[in-house]
Amino acid sequence: MGPFDPLLASPLASAAMEPGARLGRYAVLRKIAVGGMAEVYLARQEGPEGFEKPVALKQILPHLAIEAGLVDMFLEEARIAARLSHPNVVQIFDLGIEGRTPFLAMEYVFGEPLSQLRDRLASQGRKLPLEAALFIATNLCLALHHAHTFALGPKPQPIVHRDVSPQNVLISFEGTVKLADFGVAKAKGASKTTTVGLIKGKVGYMSPEQALGESVDARTDLFALGVVLYELVTGQAPFTGKSMSAILDAVTNESAPPAPSRLCGCPEDFDAVLLKALEKRKEQRFQSAAELLASLEELQRKHALVANSLTLGRLMEEAFGHPNVAHEEAPTIVNRVVAYLDTRASAPRRDSKAPTEPGTDPDTDPTVLRRL
């Protein structure tokens, strides 16, 4: 595959895809998510003898398809994410170009983003159980450890996600936890480097060094995971503000957030773990995902906070309903997925922050590329 020239991108191929459209061996079924840079479609991969499989197709937004830098970032995501193979990372199956417009074919996770699970429970007057929050966090530690310790042969090539957030954590109805969207990830030795003074990521989950446009490493992702876990445990964000600039100021300059035990009554030894993950200086945080994982597992053992994929799957069904109920006539998994998404799209909004499309989140805290 030669270098991509966005000036040659086909306007027809760059237009939003409609159900029934085809990209290579993939039949587009419906749009399921829209982000700041790309849109995602549910599609059916087809093969001989009736073979079919649901996949997610990610395509850069039509009006951005002529932006060379953004197309390069999209292609870099494919190169980075395709290196990773782990049960807790959304898998990349294919990179294709249709009409000169690139697209990714990815594993489709039949479930919801963690942000939607959190908001659905809140709309029901509930909070994610502590044991479920720890189970999700330990699975994310495993995903990050895989990325941070990635190597090609004897040569380490660590990958920093840079956008760990509830929107990028997918929970399936079987209770599996998947880290998604390496669209702003950074790999050591990558072909493209971040412009000095450009920050990437979701503002509410940025580390101080990320907010300041400084160099990032594995500890940057651990800070973001600390923010995610702090929110799940306490129901509150550790750093707040009325604007993006105010939040960035809180992240970089405010003292440590309130101890979690004071906010939600969780065991006091949670305080040391969460506040260490949220230290301003990288040198004072957990130094690796494995180190954070060990501390979280110790909390699980000490307080008998046991959860697994079965219990998390049951929680998903309690929150969203069983995905197969009323869809038993759907003969294939692809049809069941479509039926579930149709039901979600037509249901009255019960979430405190309901999406406009199944699988999307409100654009209140988008992934940003922002010059300081």
Helices and strands as residue ranges (DSSP letters): G 6-8, H 11-14, E 22-23, E 26-34, E 38-46, G 48-50, E 52-60, G 62-64, H 68-81, E 92-98, E 101-107, E 111-113, H 114-123, H 130-148, E 151-152, E 155-156, E 159-160, G 166-168, E 169-172, E 177-179, E 186-187, E 198-202, G 203-205, H 208-211, H 218-234, H 244-253, H 260-264, H 269-277, G 282-284, H 289-302, H 309-320, H 333-346, E 367-371
